[in-house]
Amino acid sequence: MQHPPEFDLDKTFRTHGPGYWSGRSVTPEDWNSHIWQLKNRITSLAQLEEHLVLTQEERSGVILSGTKLAMAITPHFFNLIDRDNPDCPIRRQVIPRIEETLVSPYEMTDPCGEDSHMPVPGLVHRYPDRVLFLVTDRCASYCRYCTRSRVVSGVGDQELETDYEAAFRYLEQHHEVRDVLLSGGDPLIFSDSKLEKILERLRRIPHLEFLRIGSRVPVFLPQRITPELCSMLRRYHPLFMSVHVNHPRELTLEVKEALERLSDSGIPLGNQSVLLKGVNDDLDTMRTLVHKLLMCRVRPYYLYQLDLIRGSSHLEVPVAEGIRLIEGLRGHTTGYAVPQYVIDAPGGGGKVPVNPDYVLKKTAEGTLIRNFEGRTFEYPEPSTIGAELLDY
Ligand SMILES: *Cc1c(COP(=O)(O)O)cnc(C)c1O
């Protein structure tokens, strides 16, 4: 089935289903059920080819994906694909390509050095006061550039062997940890009761001030954000959530409403995008994305330089391009709309902010700065005034 001509108007919040789901007929009840969406994910070449004419690069990529990172695409997300455009930005994120088998010498299976920072299996403790808790290896759909493809989806060589009890004990004993970030895989793939058991257990540890969940479920599977899930989550405040949207088309009406349900439950929302070639590496797309995010009450949090995952070079954007995008936003639009661009230092140094150079010169007398228009200004160093006074 053809998409309507206004399909490319990514500035609006549109609904994309179930009308465009070709093949069998789907009732709205099924379509709006996250169970149905998960059961009907596209996971095989045959299913994919029922709906889409693949390019040769994609066809070979799908055949090889079975041993690296599985393919899975929810019908909801699949419907966002422009079937007439082989370079569709949605398609590039979830359909494997043969380029995934090309490995450059810089690429690594564990680009952020997480495995070497795990005091117990599944718990990454890199920063002084916060931890990353990998609670599952499964997601609603798999991003082809997944930073944890070594353990995620269950088909690679390595397995995520999270030891929950050991993790809880570690957190009980480590009073310096005040912030736990639940990630994976995707924590919202769990049932409400399974997720609640984890949250409830964490909330029994008094020094844990702050909890957050990293999830792409609101985007891949907005049907999962049920009122029941939201009323469960709100019992564990302060709870923040980081979602993952890369392209404005992902912000459909269903996704907007799911994000609103989370916000209405008192959960502050941030977005983490990954800078991807052919997806969001141009200023128009990025500007539209951050504006739509604000309309969904989501604060753009991080823009990530792509981690050096094996077989990801076809999606890589030069750092200079990323800086140029941030420069194109800062000052030109709402400050809340501008994410912090970061590189997760290869090998395990953590996130490092990367910014355009607004400080042109720094001397004992003052700081020479430039604004978003390129005009220069000097800010005198307060200490030079103090030094002059001492001369009396
Ligand atoms: C990203 C990350 C965090 C959270 O970092 P913030 O800058 O606080 O959002 C914590 N631990 C690890 C290992 C991470 O990669």
The ligand as an SDF file (V2000), in Angstrom:
LIG
                    3D

 15 15  0  0  0  0  0  0  0  0999 V2000
   25.9280    7.1150   30.2900 C   0  0  0  0  0  0  0  0  0  0  0  0
   26.2810    6.3770   31.4970 C   0  0  0  0  0  0  0  0  0  0  0  0
   25.8430    6.7990   32.7570 C   0  0  0  0  0  0  0  0  0  0  0  0
   24.9850    8.0170   32.9400 C   0  0  0  0  0  0  0  0  0  0  0  0
   25.6640    9.1810   32.6010 O   0  0  0  0  0  0  0  0  0  0  0  0
   24.9940   10.6280   32.7850 P   0  0  0  0  0  0  0  0  0  0  0  0
   25.9640   11.5720   32.1620 O   0  0  0  0  0  0  0  0  0  0  0  0
   24.8110   10.8350   34.2610 O   0  0  0  0  0  0  0  0  0  0  0  0
   23.6700   10.5830   32.0770 O   0  0  0  0  0  0  0  0  0  0  0  0
   26.2470    6.0650   33.8440 C   0  0  0  0  0  0  0  0  0  0  0  0
   27.0640    4.9890   33.7190 N   0  0  0  0  0  0  0  0  0  0  0  0
   27.5160    4.5880   32.5300 C   0  0  0  0  0  0  0  0  0  0  0  0
   28.4230    3.4190   32.4580 C   0  0  0  0  0  0  0  0  0  0  0  0
   27.1390    5.2580   31.3730 C   0  0  0  0  0  0  0  0  0  0  0  0
   27.5910    4.8360   30.1780 O   0  0  0  0  0  0  0  0  0  0  0  0
  1  2  1  0
  2  3  1  0
  2 14  2  0
  3  4  1  0
  3 10  2  0
  4  5  1  0
  5  6  1  0
  6  7  2  0
  6  8  1  0
  6  9  1  0
 10 11  1  0
 11 12  2  0
 12 13  1  0
 12 14  1  0
 14 15  1  0
M  END
$$$$
